[in-house]
Amino acid sequence: MSGANASGYLESRTMKTEIPSVKMVAIADDEAGQRIDNFLRTQLKGVPKSMIYRILRKGEVRVNKKRVKPEYKLEAGDEVRIPPVRVSEKEEEAVSPHLQKVAALADVILYEDDHILVLN
């Protein structure tokens, strides 16, 4: 369940992380010949492939101030504009259904000894 923070607003189980600003990257000789989609996957670790393709499709990623398709091959000296990207991160791992049932069962135990178990 989500809790309230100090300001009284509810916090969700997922946390948004944002790369703060537009990033300009100059392509070196060793990165030349690589496809832009694969290059972005190395630059934006943790970002789903679908989001990388979405920002390419929307034209948010630019190479030499021009829109490019995912199959564009980078050349030495290209300047790549990488926009700020928001991704959701799980704050905590989900509890397994088995452990949830055990916890619920523990809440209804009224009395327990070696010979008897009383449930509510």
Biopython code that builds the backbone (N, CA, C, O; Angstrom):
import numpy as np
from Bio.PDB.StructureBuilder import StructureBuilder

atoms = [
    (1, "MET", "N", (0.846, -1.172, 0.000)),
    (1, "MET", "CA", (0.000, 0.000, 0.000)),
    (1, "MET", "C", (0.888, 1.230, 0.000)),
    (1, "MET", "O", (1.985, 1.203, 0.559)),
    (2, "SER", "N", (0.432, 2.302, -0.615)),
    (2, "SER", "CA", (1.255, 3.498, -0.669)),
    (2, "SER", "C", (0.989, 4.356, 0.555)),
    (2, "SER", "O", (-0.107, 4.343, 1.115)),
    (3, "GLY", "N", (2.006, 5.102, 0.963)),
    (3, "GLY", "CA", (1.907, 5.913, 2.160)),
    (3, "GLY", "C", (1.902, 7.385, 1.824)),
    (3, "GLY", "O", (2.118, 7.778, 0.678)),
    (4, "ALA", "N", (1.651, 8.199, 2.841)),
    (4, "ALA", "CA", (1.642, 9.642, 2.638)),
    (4, "ALA", "C", (2.998, 10.210, 3.003)),
    (4, "ALA", "O", (3.631, 9.753, 3.954)),
    (5, "ASN", "N", (3.444, 11.198, 2.256)),
    (5, "ASN", "CA", (4.708, 11.842, 2.582)),
    (5, "ASN", "C", (4.447, 13.025, 3.497)),
    (5, "ASN", "O", (3.305, 13.237, 3.905)),
    (6, "ALA", "N", (5.465, 13.801, 3.829)),
    (6, "ALA", "CA", (5.353, 14.894, 4.788)),
    (6, "ALA", "C", (4.354, 15.962, 4.345)),
    (6, "ALA", "O", (3.727, 16.602, 5.189)),
    (7, "SER", "N", (4.199, 16.161, 3.061)),
    (7, "SER", "CA", (3.280, 17.187, 2.582)),
    (7, "SER", "C", (1.834, 16.694, 2.509)),
    (7, "SER", "O", (0.940, 17.461, 2.151)),
    (8, "GLY", "N", (1.597, 15.434, 2.844)),
    (8, "GLY", "CA", (0.251, 14.898, 2.842)),
    (8, "GLY", "C", (-0.162, 14.253, 1.538)),
    (8, "GLY", "O", (-1.251, 13.683, 1.457)),
    (9, "TYR", "N", (0.673, 14.323, 0.512)),
    (9, "TYR", "CA", (0.353, 13.695, -0.761)),
    (9, "TYR", "C", (0.710, 12.223, -0.718)),
    (9, "TYR", "O", (1.662, 11.831, -0.044)),
    (10, "LEU", "N", (-0.046, 11.408, -1.431)),
    (10, "LEU", "CA", (0.235, 9.982, -1.475)),
    (10, "LEU", "C", (1.401, 9.707, -2.404)),
    (10, "LEU", "O", (1.518, 10.307, -3.472)),
    (11, "GLU", "N", (2.256, 8.798, -1.987)),
    (11, "GLU", "CA", (3.379, 8.386, -2.814)),
    (11, "GLU", "C", (3.013, 7.079, -3.483)),
    (11, "GLU", "O", (2.394, 6.219, -2.856)),
    (12, "SER", "N", (3.378, 6.911, -4.735)),
    (12, "SER", "CA", (3.085, 5.667, -5.434)),
    (12, "SER", "C", (4.219, 4.681, -5.221)),
    (12, "SER", "O", (5.280, 5.042, -4.713)),
    (13, "ARG", "N", (3.988, 3.425, -5.613)),
    (13, "ARG", "CA", (5.012, 2.393, -5.477)),
    (13, "ARG", "C", (6.128, 2.564, -6.499)),
    (13, "ARG", "O", (7.229, 2.049, -6.308)),
    (14, "THR", "N", (5.853, 3.279, -7.572)),
    (14, "THR", "CA", (6.900, 3.496, -8.568)),
    (14, "THR", "C", (7.433, 4.903, -8.424)),
    (14, "THR", "O", (6.726, 5.830, -8.030)),
    (15, "MET", "N", (8.701, 5.028, -8.756)),
    (15, "MET", "CA", (9.366, 6.305, -8.615)),
    (15, "MET", "C", (9.807, 6.743, -10.010)),
    (15, "MET", "O", (10.324, 5.927, -10.774)),
    (16, "LYS", "N", (9.614, 7.994, -10.348)),
    (16, "LYS", "CA", (10.030, 8.497, -11.651)),
    (16, "LYS", "C", (11.466, 8.996, -11.544)),
    (16, "LYS", "O", (11.825, 9.722, -10.617)),
    (17, "THR", "N", (12.271, 8.592, -12.509)),
    (17, "THR", "CA", (13.639, 9.061, -12.586)),
    (17, "THR", "C", (13.782, 9.799, -13.901)),
    (17, "THR", "O", (13.281, 9.343, -14.929)),
    (18, "GLU", "N", (14.443, 10.908, -13.880)),
    (18, "GLU", "CA", (14.567, 11.700, -15.094)),
    (18, "GLU", "C", (16.022, 12.048, -15.340)),
    (18, "GLU", "O", (16.743, 12.457, -14.430)),
    (19, "ILE", "N", (16.445, 11.877, -16.598)),
    (19, "ILE", "CA", (17.741, 12.393, -17.005)),
    (19, "ILE", "C", (17.502, 13.888, -17.159)),
    (19, "ILE", "O", (16.664, 14.281, -17.971)),
    (20, "PRO", "N", (18.207, 14.742, -16.409)),
    (20, "PRO", "CA", (17.793, 16.120, -16.205)),
    (20, "PRO", "C", (17.720, 17.038, -17.422)),
    (20, "PRO", "O", (16.817, 17.872, -17.475)),
    (21, "SER", "N", (18.601, 16.935, -18.383)),
    (21, "SER", "CA", (18.567, 17.905, -19.469)),
    (21, "SER", "C", (18.989, 17.265, -20.782)),
    (21, "SER", "O", (19.430, 16.116, -20.829)),
    (22, "VAL", "N", (18.840, 18.040, -21.836)),
    (22, "VAL", "CA", (19.258, 17.581, -23.158)),
    (22, "VAL", "C", (20.763, 17.345, -23.124)),
    (22, "VAL", "O", (21.524, 18.138, -22.569)),
    (23, "LYS", "N", (21.168, 16.242, -23.727)),
    (23, "LYS", "CA", (22.581, 15.868, -23.737)),
    (23, "LYS", "C", (23.061, 15.868, -25.184)),
    (23, "LYS", "O", (22.431, 15.268, -26.055)),
    (24, "MET", "N", (24.170, 16.536, -25.433)),
    (24, "MET", "CA", (24.771, 16.557, -26.762)),
    (24, "MET", "C", (26.004, 15.664, -26.727)),
    (24, "MET", "O", (26.880, 15.834, -25.879)),
    (25, "VAL", "N", (26.066, 14.704, -27.660)),
    (25, "VAL", "CA", (27.176, 13.748, -27.694)),
    (25, "VAL", "C", (27.823, 13.798, -29.070)),
    (25, "VAL", "O", (27.151, 13.681, -30.095)),
    (26, "ALA", "N", (29.144, 13.975, -29.075)),
    (26, "ALA", "CA", (29.897, 13.932, -30.334)),
    (26, "ALA", "C", (30.351, 12.496, -30.554)),
    (26, "ALA", "O", (30.862, 11.859, -29.633)),
    (27, "ILE", "N", (30.172, 11.989, -31.753)),
    (27, "ILE", "CA", (30.496, 10.596, -32.065)),
    (27, "ILE", "C", (31.983, 10.466, -32.373)),
    (27, "ILE", "O", (32.524, 11.166, -33.230)),
    (28, "ALA", "N", (32.626, 9.556, -31.656)),
    (28, "ALA", "CA", (34.053, 9.291, -31.847)),
    (28, "ALA", "C", (34.239, 8.270, -32.969)),
    (28, "ALA", "O", (33.274, 7.672, -33.446)),
    (29, "ASP", "N", (35.485, 8.080, -33.381)),
    (29, "ASP", "CA", (35.793, 7.139, -34.467)),
    (29, "ASP", "C", (35.363, 5.714, -34.132)),
    (29, "ASP", "O", (34.885, 4.990, -35.006)),
    (30, "ASP", "N", (35.528, 5.301, -32.863)),
    (30, "ASP", "CA", (35.184, 3.924, -32.494)),
    (30, "ASP", "C", (33.672, 3.683, -32.446)),
    (30, "ASP", "O", (33.234, 2.532, -32.466)),
    (31, "GLU", "N", (32.872, 4.748, -32.382)),
    (31, "GLU", "CA", (31.410, 4.607, -32.374)),
    (31, "GLU", "C", (30.811, 4.741, -33.777)),
    (31, "GLU", "O", (29.627, 4.469, -33.972)),
    (32, "ALA", "N", (31.608, 5.152, -34.736)),
    (32, "ALA", "CA", (31.132, 5.330, -36.109)),
    (32, "ALA", "C", (30.719, 3.980, -36.688)),
    (32, "ALA", "O", (31.337, 2.956, -36.397)),
    (33, "GLY", "N", (29.673, 3.984, -37.508)),
    (33, "GLY", "CA", (29.172, 2.761, -38.126)),
    (33, "GLY", "C", (28.098, 2.071, -37.307)),
    (33, "GLY", "O", (27.461, 1.133, -37.787)),
    (34, "GLN", "N", (27.889, 2.519, -36.084)),
    (34, "GLN", "CA", (26.881, 1.923, -35.207)),
    (34, "GLN", "C", (25.519, 2.546, -35.528)),
    (34, "GLN", "O", (25.433, 3.734, -35.836)),
    (35, "ARG", "N", (24.458, 1.736, -35.455)),
    (35, "ARG", "CA", (23.110, 2.261, -35.659)),
    (35, "ARG", "C", (22.732, 3.157, -34.489)),
    (35, "ARG", "O", (23.155, 2.927, -33.356)),
    (36, "ILE", "N", (21.923, 4.193, -34.774)),
    (36, "ILE", "CA", (21.534, 5.145, -33.737)),
    (36, "ILE", "C", (20.719, 4.478, -32.632)),
    (36, "ILE", "O", (20.871, 4.835, -31.464)),
    (37, "ASP", "N", (19.848, 3.506, -32.977)),
    (37, "ASP", "CA", (19.045, 2.851, -31.940)),
    (37, "ASP", "C", (19.931, 2.071, -30.972)),
    (37, "ASP", "O", (19.696, 2.094, -29.764)),
    (38, "ASN", "N", (20.942, 1.385, -31.488)),
    (38, "ASN", "CA", (21.857, 0.642, -30.614)),
    (38, "ASN", "C", (22.726, 1.588, -29.786)),
    (38, "ASN", "O", (23.026, 1.301, -28.627)),
    (39, "PHE", "N", (23.128, 2.704, -30.372)),
    (39, "PHE", "CA", (23.907, 3.704, -29.644)),
    (39, "PHE", "C", (23.090, 4.254, -28.479)),
    (39, "PHE", "O", (23.611, 4.411, -27.375)),
    (40, "LEU", "N", (21.809, 4.549, -28.719)),
    (40, "LEU", "CA", (20.949, 5.083, -27.661)),
    (40, "LEU", "C", (20.728, 4.068, -26.548)),
    (40, "LEU", "O", (20.604, 4.441, -25.381)),
    (41, "ARG", "N", (20.679, 2.792, -26.900)),
    (41, "ARG", "CA", (20.523, 1.759, -25.863)),
    (41, "ARG", "C", (21.720, 1.757, -24.922)),
    (41, "ARG", "O", (21.565, 1.499, -23.728)),
    (42, "THR", "N", (22.915, 2.042, -25.446)),
    (42, "THR", "CA", (24.094, 2.093, -24.566)),
    (42, "THR", "C", (24.116, 3.383, -23.756)),
    (42, "THR", "O", (24.606, 3.390, -22.626)),
    (43, "GLN", "N", (23.597, 4.469, -24.309)),
    (43, "GLN", "CA", (23.601, 5.758, -23.617)),
    (43, "GLN", "C", (22.482, 5.860, -22.577)),
    (43, "GLN", "O", (22.658, 6.502, -21.541)),
    (44, "LEU", "N", (21.348, 5.239, -22.844)),
    (44, "LEU", "CA", (20.167, 5.338, -21.977)),
    (44, "LEU", "C", (19.897, 3.997, -21.314)),
    (44, "LEU", "O", (18.884, 3.355, -21.592)),
    (45, "LYS", "N", (20.786, 3.581, -20.453)),
    (45, "LYS", "CA", (20.631, 2.292, -19.772)),
    (45, "LYS", "C", (19.371, 2.319, -18.903)),
    (45, "LYS", "O", (19.094, 3.308, -18.223)),
    (46, "GLY", "N", (18.617, 1.226, -18.934)),
    (46, "GLY", "CA", (17.400, 1.132, -18.135)),
    (46, "GLY", "C", (16.159, 1.662, -18.837)),
    (46, "GLY", "O", (15.050, 1.519, -18.323)),
    (47, "VAL", "N", (16.330, 2.268, -19.997)),
    (47, "VAL", "CA", (15.186, 2.780, -20.758)),
    (47, "VAL", "C", (14.720, 1.672, -21.698)),
    (47, "VAL", "O", (15.535, 1.108, -22.428)),
    (48, "PRO", "N", (13.428, 1.349, -21.696)),
    (48, "PRO", "CA", (12.933, 0.283, -22.575)),
    (48, "PRO", "C", (13.151, 0.615, -24.054)),
    (48, "PRO", "O", (13.147, 1.778, -24.459)),
    (49, "LYS", "N", (13.340, -0.444, -24.845)),
    (49, "LYS", "CA", (13.547, -0.262, -26.289)),
    (49, "LYS", "C", (12.374, 0.470, -26.925)),
    (49, "LYS", "O", (12.562, 1.290, -27.824)),
    (50, "SER", "N", (11.173, 0.177, -26.463)),
    (50, "SER", "CA", (9.989, 0.824, -27.040)),
    (50, "SER", "C", (10.049, 2.338, -26.862)),
    (50, "SER", "O", (9.619, 3.084, -27.742)),
    (51, "MET", "N", (10.579, 2.795, -25.732)),
    (51, "MET", "CA", (10.691, 4.234, -25.502)),
    (51, "MET", "C", (11.774, 4.843, -26.396)),
    (51, "MET", "O", (11.622, 5.964, -26.882)),
    (52, "ILE", "N", (12.859, 4.110, -26.612)),
    (52, "ILE", "CA", (13.917, 4.596, -27.508)),
    (52, "ILE", "C", (13.359, 4.768, -28.915)),
    (52, "ILE", "O", (13.601, 5.788, -29.561)),
    (53, "TYR", "N", (12.608, 3.766, -29.394)),
    (53, "TYR", "CA", (12.013, 3.876, -30.728)),
    (53, "TYR", "C", (10.969, 4.996, -30.782)),
    (53, "TYR", "O", (10.817, 5.644, -31.817)),
    (54, "ARG", "N", (10.257, 5.227, -29.688)),
    (54, "ARG", "CA", (9.254, 6.297, -29.650)),
    (54, "ARG", "C", (9.920, 7.671, -29.777)),
    (54, "ARG", "O", (9.452, 8.516, -30.539)),
    (55, "ILE", "N", (11.019, 7.899, -29.030)),
    (55, "ILE", "CA", (11.662, 9.214, -29.115)),
    (55, "ILE", "C", (12.334, 9.415, -30.476)),
    (55, "ILE", "O", (12.456, 10.545, -30.949)),
    (56, "LEU", "N", (12.766, 8.320, -31.102)),
    (56, "LEU", "CA", (13.297, 8.427, -32.465)),
    (56, "LEU", "C", (12.175, 8.772, -33.445)),
    (56, "LEU", "O", (12.334, 9.640, -34.304)),
    (57, "ARG", "N", (11.039, 8.084, -33.309)),
    (57, "ARG", "CA", (9.902, 8.289, -34.210)),
    (57, "ARG", "C", (9.347, 9.715, -34.088)),
    (57, "ARG", "O", (8.963, 10.324, -35.087)),
    (58, "LYS", "N", (9.308, 10.242, -32.850)),
    (58, "LYS", "CA", (8.789, 11.590, -32.626)),
    (58, "LYS", "C", (9.774, 12.679, -33.048)),
    (58, "LYS", "O", (9.409, 13.854, -33.095)),
    (59, "GLY", "N", (11.005, 12.307, -33.352)),
    (59, "GLY", "CA", (11.995, 13.292, -33.783)),
    (59, "GLY", "C", (12.680, 14.004, -32.639)),
    (59, "GLY", "O", (13.303, 15.046, -32.842)),
    (60, "GLU", "N", (12.573, 13.455, -31.429)),
    (60, "GLU", "CA", (13.218, 14.083, -30.278)),
    (60, "GLU", "C", (14.730, 13.876, -30.298)),
    (60, "GLU", "O", (15.482, 14.691, -29.764)),
    (61, "VAL", "N", (15.167, 12.782, -30.915)),
    (61, "VAL", "CA", (16.601, 12.534, -31.075)),
    (61, "VAL", "C", (16.997, 13.130, -32.417)),
    (61, "VAL", "O", (16.363, 12.863, -33.438)),
    (62, "ARG", "N", (18.040, 13.928, -32.408)),
    (62, "ARG", "CA", (18.505, 14.557, -33.644)),
    (62, "ARG", "C", (19.977, 14.256, -33.841)),
    (62, "ARG", "O", (20.745, 14.187, -32.881)),
    (63, "VAL", "N", (20.363, 14.078, -35.093)),
    (63, "VAL", "CA", (21.768, 13.924, -35.451)),
    (63, "VAL", "C", (22.082, 15.066, -36.408)),
    (63, "VAL", "O", (21.461, 15.196, -37.463)),
    (64, "ASN", "N", (23.049, 15.886, -36.029)),
    (64, "ASN", "CA", (23.408, 17.078, -36.813)),
    (64, "ASN", "C", (22.179, 17.947, -37.086)),
    (64, "ASN", "O", (21.993, 18.455, -38.192)),
    (65, "LYS", "N", (21.338, 18.110, -36.048)),
    (65, "LYS", "CA", (20.127, 18.946, -36.069)),
    (65, "LYS", "C", (19.051, 18.447, -37.027)),
    (65, "LYS", "O", (18.166, 19.211, -37.413)),
    (66, "LYS", "N", (19.117, 17.173, -37.416)),
    (66, "LYS", "CA", (18.112, 16.592, -38.311)),
    (66, "LYS", "C", (17.516, 15.342, -37.671)),
    (66, "LYS", "O", (18.181, 14.642, -36.908)),
    (67, "ARG", "N", (16.251, 15.074, -37.997)),
    (67, "ARG", "CA", (15.615, 13.832, -37.555)),
    (67, "ARG", "C", (16.274, 12.657, -38.257)),
    (67, "ARG", "O", (16.718, 12.769, -39.399)),
    (68, "VAL", "N", (16.331, 11.525, -37.556)),
    (68, "VAL", "CA", (16.898, 10.320, -38.169)),
    (68, "VAL", "C", (16.003, 9.130, -37.874)),
    (68, "VAL", "O", (15.236, 9.136, -36.911)),
    (69, "LYS", "N", (16.109, 8.118, -38.708)),
    (69, "LYS", "CA", (15.381, 6.863, -38.509)),
    (69, "LYS", "C", (16.252, 5.926, -37.677)),
    (69, "LYS", "O", (17.464, 6.118, -37.587)),
    (70, "PRO", "N", (15.630, 4.901, -37.062)),
    (70, "PRO", "CA", (16.395, 3.978, -36.209)),
    (70, "PRO", "C", (17.544, 3.275, -36.921)),
    (70, "PRO", "O", (18.518, 2.879, -36.282)),
    (71, "GLU", "N", (17.439, 3.118, -38.234)),
    (71, "GLU", "CA", (18.498, 2.397, -38.954)),
    (71, "GLU", "C", (19.651, 3.300, -39.394)),
    (71, "GLU", "O", (20.581, 2.834, -40.052)),
    (72, "TYR", "N", (19.601, 4.592, -39.037)),
    (72, "TYR", "CA", (20.676, 5.520, -39.402)),
    (72, "TYR", "C", (21.996, 5.056, -38.791)),
    (72, "TYR", "O", (22.060, 4.731, -37.605)),
    (73, "LYS", "N", (23.050, 5.029, -39.612)),
    (73, "LYS", "CA", (24.385, 4.642, -39.130)),
    (73, "LYS", "C", (25.165, 5.906, -38.798)),
    (73, "LYS", "O", (25.287, 6.817, -39.616)),
    (74, "LEU", "N", (25.688, 5.938, -37.580)),
    (74, "LEU", "CA", (26.445, 7.097, -37.116)),
    (74, "LEU", "C", (27.780, 7.205, -37.842)),
    (74, "LEU", "O", (28.384, 6.200, -38.216)),
    (75, "GLU", "N", (28.223, 8.427, -38.033)),
    (75, "GLU", "CA", (29.520, 8.687, -38.647)),
    (75, "GLU", "C", (30.366, 9.473, -37.654)),
    (75, "GLU", "O", (29.830, 10.188, -36.808)),
    (76, "ALA", "N", (31.679, 9.343, -37.754)),
    (76, "ALA", "CA", (32.582, 10.084, -36.871)),
    (76, "ALA", "C", (32.316, 11.576, -37.036)),
    (76, "ALA", "O", (32.210, 12.078, -38.155)),
    (77, "GLY", "N", (32.210, 12.275, -35.912)),
    (77, "GLY", "CA", (31.964, 13.715, -35.942)),
    (77, "GLY", "C", (30.501, 14.097, -35.869)),
    (77, "GLY", "O", (30.187, 15.273, -35.688)),
    (78, "ASP", "N", (29.581, 13.127, -36.005)),
    (78, "ASP", "CA", (28.155, 13.435, -35.864)),
    (78, "ASP", "C", (27.898, 13.972, -34.463)),
    (78, "ASP", "O", (28.547, 13.564, -33.500)),
    (79, "GLU", "N", (26.940, 14.893, -34.364)),
    (79, "GLU", "CA", (26.542, 15.412, -33.066)),
    (79, "GLU", "C", (25.121, 14.932, -32.788)),
    (79, "GLU", "O", (24.191, 15.263, -33.522)),
    (80, "VAL", "N", (24.961, 14.147, -31.720)),
    (80, "VAL", "CA", (23.669, 13.541, -31.381)),
    (80, "VAL", "C", (23.047, 14.303, -30.221)),
    (80, "VAL", "O", (23.683, 14.520, -29.190)),
    (81, "ARG", "N", (21.791, 14.706, -30.406)),
    (81, "ARG", "CA", (21.024, 15.358, -29.344)),
    (81, "ARG", "C", (20.159, 14.290, -28.694)),
    (81, "ARG", "O", (19.309, 13.686, -29.349)),
    (82, "ILE", "N", (20.381, 14.056, -27.388)),
    (82, "ILE", "CA", (19.600, 13.066, -26.636)),
    (82, "ILE", "C", (18.702, 13.831, -25.669)),
    (82, "ILE", "O", (19.203, 14.541, -24.797)),
    (83, "PRO", "N", (17.368, 13.698, -25.811)),
    (83, "PRO", "CA", (16.446, 14.452, -24.956)),
    (83, "PRO", "C", (16.385, 13.870, -23.543)),
    (83, "PRO", "O", (16.814, 12.738, -23.318)),
    (84, "PRO", "N", (15.848, 14.649, -22.583)),
    (84, "PRO", "CA", (15.621, 14.090, -21.249)),
    (84, "PRO", "C", (14.563, 12.996, -21.337)),
    (84, "PRO", "O", (13.568, 13.153, -22.045)),
    (85, "VAL", "N", (14.768, 11.895, -20.629)),
    (85, "VAL", "CA", (13.869, 10.744, -20.702)),
    (85, "VAL", "C", (13.430, 10.377, -19.296)),
    (85, "VAL", "O", (14.246, 10.313, -18.377)),
    (86, "ARG", "N", (12.126, 10.134, -19.133)),
    (86, "ARG", "CA", (11.592, 9.706, -17.832)),
    (86, "ARG", "C", (11.321, 8.212, -17.878)),
    (86, "ARG", "O", (10.715, 7.710, -18.824)),
    (87, "VAL", "N", (11.772, 7.510, -16.853)),
    (87, "VAL", "CA", (11.497, 6.079, -16.742)),
    (87, "VAL", "C", (10.986, 5.784, -15.343)),
    (87, "VAL", "O", (11.359, 6.455, -14.380)),
    (88, "SER", "N", (10.131, 4.776, -15.238)),
    (88, "SER", "CA", (9.625, 4.350, -13.937)),
    (88, "SER", "C", (10.535, 3.279, -13.378)),
    (88, "SER", "O", (10.973, 2.378, -14.094)),
    (89, "GLU", "N", (10.812, 3.387, -12.095)),
    (89, "GLU", "CA", (11.588, 2.360, -11.414)),
    (89, "GLU", "C", (10.748, 1.826, -10.267)),
    (89, "GLU", "O", (10.067, 2.589, -9.583)),
    (90, "LYS", "N", (10.796, 0.528, -10.058)),
    (90, "LYS", "CA", (10.085, -0.039, -8.917)),
    (90, "LYS", "C", (10.845, 0.331, -7.659)),
    (90, "LYS", "O", (12.057, 0.131, -7.569)),
    (91, "GLU", "N", (10.127, 0.870, -6.690)),
    (91, "GLU", "CA", (10.750, 1.286, -5.444)),
    (91, "GLU", "C", (11.078, 0.072, -4.584)),
    (91, "GLU", "O", (12.113, 0.031, -3.918)),
    (92, "GLU", "N", (10.197, -0.905, -4.604)),
    (92, "GLU", "CA", (10.428, -2.116, -3.830)),
    (92, "GLU", "C", (9.889, -3.303, -4.616)),
    (92, "GLU", "O", (8.977, -3.161, -5.431)),
    (93, "GLU", "N", (10.455, -4.454, -4.367)),
    (93, "GLU", "CA", (10.011, -5.662, -5.059)),
    (93, "GLU", "C", (8.626, -6.057, -4.563)),
    (93, "GLU", "O", (8.307, -5.854, -3.391)),
    (94, "ALA", "N", (7.814, -6.610, -5.426)),
    (94, "ALA", "CA", (6.476, -7.061, -5.058)),
    (94, "ALA", "C", (6.577, -8.285, -4.151)),
    (94, "ALA", "O", (7.453, -9.131, -4.334)),
    (95, "VAL", "N", (5.681, -8.373, -3.178)),
    (95, "VAL", "CA", (5.649, -9.502, -2.262)),
    (95, "VAL", "C", (4.935, -10.647, -2.964)),
    (95, "VAL", "O", (3.907, -10.437, -3.608)),
    (96, "SER", "N", (5.469, -11.854, -2.846)),
    (96, "SER", "CA", (4.867, -13.000, -3.517)),
    (96, "SER", "C", (3.479, -13.285, -2.936)),
    (96, "SER", "O", (3.244, -13.020, -1.757)),
    (97, "PRO", "N", (2.567, -13.814, -3.736)),
    (97, "PRO", "CA", (1.215, -14.115, -3.262)),
    (97, "PRO", "C", (1.218, -15.080, -2.075)),
    (97, "PRO", "O", (0.382, -14.968, -1.178)),
    (98, "HIS", "N", (2.161, -16.027, -2.072)),
    (98, "HIS", "CA", (2.250, -16.988, -0.973)),
    (98, "HIS", "C", (2.539, -16.265, 0.346)),
    (98, "HIS", "O", (1.909, -16.557, 1.362)),
    (99, "LEU", "N", (3.480, -15.333, 0.335)),
    (99, "LEU", "CA", (3.815, -14.594, 1.552)),
    (99, "LEU", "C", (2.673, -13.685, 1.987)),
    (99, "LEU", "O", (2.500, -13.447, 3.182)),
    (100, "GLN", "N", (1.891, -13.174, 1.037)),
    (100, "GLN", "CA", (0.732, -12.361, 1.384)),
    (100, "GLN", "C", (-0.305, -13.197, 2.122)),
    (100, "GLN", "O", (-0.909, -12.729, 3.087)),
    (101, "LYS", "N", (-0.517, -14.441, 1.669)),
    (101, "LYS", "CA", (-1.480, -15.332, 2.325)),
    (101, "LYS", "C", (-1.013, -15.699, 3.725)),
    (101, "LYS", "O", (-1.819, -15.741, 4.655)),
    (102, "VAL", "N", (0.272, -15.963, 3.886)),
    (102, "VAL", "CA", (0.819, -16.306, 5.206)),
    (102, "VAL", "C", (0.646, -15.126, 6.156)),
    (102, "VAL", "O", (0.280, -15.320, 7.315)),
    (103, "ALA", "N", (0.898, -13.919, 5.690)),
    (103, "ALA", "CA", (0.746, -12.733, 6.527)),
    (103, "ALA", "C", (-0.719, -12.533, 6.914)),
    (103, "ALA", "O", (-1.012, -12.172, 8.054)),
    (104, "ALA", "N", (-1.645, -12.764, 5.971)),
    (104, "ALA", "CA", (-3.070, -12.628, 6.265)),
    (104, "ALA", "C", (-3.516, -13.673, 7.277)),
    (104, "ALA", "O", (-4.323, -13.380, 8.159)),
    (105, "LEU", "N", (-2.997, -14.887, 7.155)),
    (105, "LEU", "CA", (-3.341, -15.953, 8.095)),
    (105, "LEU", "C", (-2.820, -15.631, 9.490)),
    (105, "LEU", "O", (-3.497, -15.908, 10.480)),
    (106, "ALA", "N", (-1.642, -15.056, 9.579)),
    (106, "ALA", "CA", (-1.068, -14.705, 10.881)),
    (106, "ALA", "C", (-1.925, -13.658, 11.589)),
    (106, "ALA", "O", (-1.956, -13.617, 12.819)),
    (107, "ASP", "N", (-2.613, -12.822, 10.836)),
    (107, "ASP", "CA", (-3.461, -11.785, 11.428)),
    (107, "ASP", "C", (-4.734, -12.344, 12.061)),
    (107, "ASP", "O", (-5.305, -11.699, 12.940)),
    (108, "VAL", "N", (-5.197, -13.530, 11.638)),
    (108, "VAL", "CA", (-6.456, -14.072, 12.160)),
    (108, "VAL", "C", (-6.254, -15.109, 13.265)),
    (108, "VAL", "O", (-7.233, -15.662, 13.765)),
    (109, "ILE", "N", (-5.018, -15.385, 13.656)),
    (109, "ILE", "CA", (-4.758, -16.342, 14.738)),
    (109, "ILE", "C", (-5.065, -15.669, 16.069)),
    (109, "ILE", "O", (-4.482, -14.641, 16.413)),
    (110, "LEU", "N", (-6.009, -16.282, 16.825)),
    (110, "LEU", "CA", (-6.364, -15.762, 18.142)),
    (110, "LEU", "C", (-5.552, -16.430, 19.248)),
    (110, "LEU", "O", (-5.124, -15.773, 20.197)),
    (111, "TYR", "N", (-5.342, -17.752, 19.118)),
    (111, "TYR", "CA", (-4.609, -18.497, 20.138)),
    (111, "TYR", "C", (-3.893, -19.653, 19.465)),
    (111, "TYR", "O", (-4.407, -20.257, 18.523)),
    (112, "GLU", "N", (-2.694, -19.956, 19.963)),
    (112, "GLU", "CA", (-1.921, -21.044, 19.383)),
    (112, "GLU", "C", (-1.055, -21.670, 20.471)),
    (112, "GLU", "O", (-0.387, -20.973, 21.235)),
    (113, "ASP", "N", (-1.084, -23.029, 20.526)),
    (113, "ASP", "CA", (-0.126, -23.763, 21.361)),
    (113, "ASP", "C", (0.229, -25.045, 20.625)),
    (113, "ASP", "O", (-0.068, -25.174, 19.437)),
    (114, "ASP", "N", (0.864, -26.002, 21.311)),
    (114, "ASP", "CA", (1.322, -27.224, 20.653)),
    (114, "ASP", "C", (0.179, -28.097, 20.143)),
    (114, "ASP", "O", (0.384, -28.881, 19.216)),
    (115, "HIS", "N", (-1.024, -27.986, 20.725)),
    (115, "HIS", "CA", (-2.120, -28.891, 20.391)),
    (115, "HIS", "C", (-3.312, -28.215, 19.723)),
    (115, "HIS", "O", (-4.144, -28.901, 19.130)),
    (116, "ILE", "N", (-3.417, -26.914, 19.800)),
    (116, "ILE", "CA", (-4.617, -26.240, 19.314)),
    (116, "ILE", "C", (-4.267, -24.922, 18.611)),
    (116, "ILE", "O", (-3.302, -24.242, 18.958)),
    (117, "LEU", "N", (-5.089, -24.593, 17.613)),
    (117, "LEU", "CA", (-4.944, -23.336, 16.885)),
    (117, "LEU", "C", (-6.339, -22.742, 16.746)),
    (117, "LEU", "O", (-7.215, -23.376, 16.156)),
    (118, "VAL", "N", (-6.571, -21.531, 17.278)),
    (118, "VAL", "CA", (-7.868, -20.874, 17.218)),
    (118, "VAL", "C", (-7.756, -19.688, 16.255)),
    (118, "VAL", "O", (-6.934, -18.788, 16.428)),
    (119, "LEU", "N", (-8.630, -19.727, 15.220)),
    (119, "LEU", "CA", (-8.643, -18.663, 14.213)),
    (119, "LEU", "C", (-9.899, -17.828, 14.351)),
    (119, "LEU", "O", (-10.918, -18.329, 14.826)),
    (120, "ASN", "N", (-9.854, -16.610, 13.961)),
    (120, "ASN", "CA", (-11.016, -15.725, 13.978)),
    (120, "ASN", "C", (-11.697, -15.797, 12.629)),
    (120, "ASN", "O", (-12.708, -15.128, 12.412)),
]
sb = StructureBuilder()
sb.init_structure("model")
sb.init_model(0)
sb.init_chain("A")
sb.init_seg("    ")
for serial, (resi, resn, name, xyz) in enumerate(atoms, 1):
    if name == "N":
        sb.init_residue(resn, " ", resi, " ")
    sb.init_atom(name, np.array(xyz, "f"), 0.0, 1.0, " ", f" {name:<3s}", serial, name[0])
structure = sb.get_structure()
